[in-house]
Amino acid sequence: MEIPIEFRGTVSSIAHDLSQTGMLCRTSRQIEEMTLLEIKFALPATGDAQAGRSWIKCSGVVVSCKKKVGGTLELPYELSIFFNTMSEEHRNLLYEYVAR
């Protein structure tokens, strides 16, 4: 899933792993550990009555960011983020999505 991360503008990124507490994604530039990010991403639509995609807004802290061998030229860094602040509504949406 495409995930725009707000950090001095939008940083191109794609999530590889998403959990209730954080995400692992590939990103276009290196971001220092312990940097606080404002994040907005869309959960894919599900087959139930949901009319569209659910957007999640939260803040997160960079746990690690390393250039990976074999990474694409556009997204060479692997970024681990811990979600530290999220509304209860968004946490419930994320919980329901991850539990599927």
N, C-alpha and C positions, 0 to 999 in steps of 0.2 A: 504494500500500500504506500502511496506517496504521502510524505509527512513534511509539511512546511514547518520549519523551526524558526521562530523569531529571535534573532541575535544580530544586532546591527544590520537589520534587513533580513530577508528570507534566505535561508541556507538550503540548497537542494539536498534532499535526503529521501531514502526509501527504507522502510522498516523491514527487518528480517525476523524479528522476534518481538512479541508484544505480550506483556503480562499485566497483572493488576498493579504492580509496583514500579514498572519501568519498561524500557524498550532498548533493543539493540538495533542500530540502523547503520547504513552506509551514508556518508555525507561528503559534500564537496570541499570542505576545508576543515583544518584542524581547529579544535576548540579546547582551551585549557581545562584541565581537571578542576572541579569545584566551581565552575562557572554556572551561574543561575540563568536558566533559559525560560522564556515564555513560549509555550508550545501549543499548537493547534493542529489537530489531525482528524481525519474523517474515518470512521469505522465503515467497512463495506456494508452495503445493504444486505439484509437477510431475507429469506424467503417468506417470512411471516407478514403480518399486516403493516409493517413499517414501510412508509411510502418512499423513503429515500435514505440517505446516509445520515448517521448520527455524528455530529461534530463534538469532539472532546477538546476542552481548553484546560490547561494546567500549567504549573511551573515545575521544572525539574532541575536537578543538579547533575552536571557531567561527572561521571564516575571514572571513565577512561576514554581516551581518544587516541587511536594508534593507526598509523599508515599500514595497510595490509598488503602483503605481497600478493600479486594477482588481482588486485582491485582494479576497477575500471578507471580510466583517466578522469571521467567526470565525477566519480564518487570513490576516491581512493582511501578514505578514512572510515574506520569502524568506531562508532560512537555508542557508549553505554550511558544511559540516562536513568536516574532514580527520580520518580515522581514524588515531589515533596509537598505540593499543595494542589488540591483538586476539590471541586465542589462535590457534595454528596450525590447530586443528580448525575454528574459526569462519572463519578466513581461507580455508581450503580450501572450505568450504561456499559462502562468498560468491563465490569464484573460479569454482566450478562453475556457480553460478546466473547470474553475469554473462556467462560464456562461451556460454551458450545462445542 
